[in-house]
Amino acid sequence: MNYQHHLFCLAISKKLDAYVIAPVYPLAPKHSCDETFDLMDDLYGSLISKMGKDQTISLMGDSAGGGFVLSFCQYLKAIDLPQPNNIVVYSPWVDIALSNPPYDNDSDPILGEIGLREIGKSWAGELDTHDYRVSSLFGDNTDLPRTLTFAGDNEIFYKDILKYHEKLKEDGVDARLIVGEGMFHIYPLFPSPEAWAAFKELKKEFE
């Protein structure tokens, strides 16, 4: 986590009166997704077992973390653990194979296609890059909870996010997509009027 993530988690905690857990999990290129799934299995299972009847759990993530949250919720069905109450993702990386070129590298000031492809291969490890555990775009969304997605229409992932949002709707998920016009990757995490508008949409999700 970087400084911006810490500030964002603090804002969520205060504005939503929520207890925020930000796990530091193994990352590519030194680690692959298998290690992270193992770690999150234990953490999530522990949280579920300790929850009271009046408590709810939400899973959030941005960029690669957003893609992981979606894949993890698809995976929860395979290990027979309950879904969270809702999902919130910011600019999720839903297809690490980047299998729908061409991608707009010029409009995204943060990410580039060449580097993403190499990181994606590292994250997949021995898995195919189209495996749902690394690319949620190719997974089964049936029975996933209410899902809120934020994306900027200038980011490199935008068309993949649109495609995934349509899949959510087709699979019967209560899904909402907030698009920041002229905005870049994970724009809600940066101080701006557009980010504040995005935060208001987040608050609506929990009212």
N, C-alpha and C positions, 0 to 999 in steps of 0.2 A: 504494500500500500504506500502511496505517496501522500504528501501533505494535503493535496486537494481532496483526496479520498477521506482523510481524517476529518477535514472540515465539513464535508458533505454528510458523513455519518453523524457528526455532532449536531448538525442542523436537523437531520431526521429525528434524532433522539429527542431534541428539545421541542420541535414544532409538532411532532406526532405523539409525544409522550410515550416513546417506545424504547425498549431495551435492545440495543444494537450489538450484535456480535459480528466482527469482521475477521474471519479466519485467514491466517497467512498460510496459503497452501502451496505445494510444489508447482513450479512454473517451467515452461519450456524456455530455452532449449536444453537445460540441464536435466529436466524431468519430463516424464510423459503422463498422459491422462490417467493411467492405471493407478499410479500412486495417489493422485488427488481423489479419485473415486473411493479408494480404500479409506482415506482419511475422513472424507465427508460422510461416508456410510456410518462410521462410528460417531461422529459429532452429531449428525442429524438424528440418528437413532436415540442418542442420549437425550437430546432436547425434547423429542417426542415423548419419551418415557417420563420426563420430569414436568411436563406441561399440566397445568390445572385445567379444569373444565371450562373456565371462563377466559382462558388465554388462547391467543391465536398466533400463528407463525407465518411470516412472509419471507420469501426468498428474493433477494435482489442481486443484480450484478451488472457490470458494464463491460462492453467490448468482449474480449475473450471470456471474462467472468460471466457476462450475460449469456453467452452461448453455452457455457458450462451449466449455469442454472437451468436452462431449458432442457439440455441433455440429461441432467441429473434427475429432473422431474419425470422425464420419460423413463428413466432407469428405475425410479422408485417402484414402478409397477412390477418390474422383474424381480425385485427383492422383497416385495410384499410389505412395503412401508407406506403409510398414508401420505397423501399429497399435502403440501402447505395450504393455507387458506387462500393465498394469492401469490402471484409472481409479478415482479416489476423489473424490467430490463431496459438498459440504456445502450443503444447502438450495438445490439448483440451480434457476435460473429457466428452466424448460423451455418455457414458452409466453408469450412477451412480449406476445402479443395479449390475454392473459387472456380467452380465448374460452369459458370455462366458468363464467359467473357463476351465483349470487352468490358473492362472495368475502368472507371473514370479516375485516373490518378491525378489529373490536373486540378480538379476541384477540391480534393481532400488535402488540407494542409498538414495532416497528422500522420496518415498511413500511406504506404506504397505497396503495390501488388507483389513485387519481387520478394521483398522481405517477408511479407505475409505468407507467401507460399512456402518458404523455407521454415518459418516458425511453425506453420501448420503441420508439416511433415514431422517435425520434432515432437510436437504435442501428441500426434496420433501414435507415435512409436510403431508397434507391430500391427496396429489396426489400419484397416483401409480408411482413407480420408473421407469416404462416404458413409462410414459407420455412424449411426446416430449418436454414439457416445462422444464423438468429437464434432459431428455436424448435425445439429438438431433438425435442420431442414429435411433430413431424410428419415426422421423418426416418426413414431406414432403419438399423436397428441391427444388421443381419446382419453377423456376423464381428467385432463389437466385442469387446474383451477383457473379462476378469473385471471387474465393476463393483461398487463399494461406495458406497452412498448413505446419508447421514445427513439426517434431517429431524426437526423438532419438530412435534408434532401441533397446536400452537396457531399455527403460522405461516400466512401468507396463501397460500403456495405449496403447502400440504400436499396438497390433493386432486389438484393437477396432478402433483406428484411421485409420488403413488400410481399415477396413471394411466400415467405414464411407466415406472415400475418394472414394471408389468404388461406393457407393450409390450416391454420388454427381455426378459422371460421368454418372451413369445410369439415373439420373434425368435431364441430359442435362446441368449441371453447368460447366462453364469454370473453372476447378479446377486444381491446381498444388500442389504437395506434395514434400517437401524437407526433405530428411531423413539424419540425422546426424549419420554416421556409428560409433558404439561404444559409442554413446552419451546418455545422461541421460535426465530426465524430464526437460523441459523448458531450455535446454542448451543454446539457443541463448541469454539469459539474463545474462550469466556469461562471464567474460573476458577470451577469449580463441581464438585461430586461427579459430576454427570451428564456433564460434559465429560471428566473423568478416565476414567469408564466408557467413553465414546466412544473415547478414545485407546487404551484397552486393546483395543477391537475393531479399531482401525486396526493395532495391532501384530500382531494375529492374521493380518491380511491379508498380512503380509510375512514370516511365520515359515515 
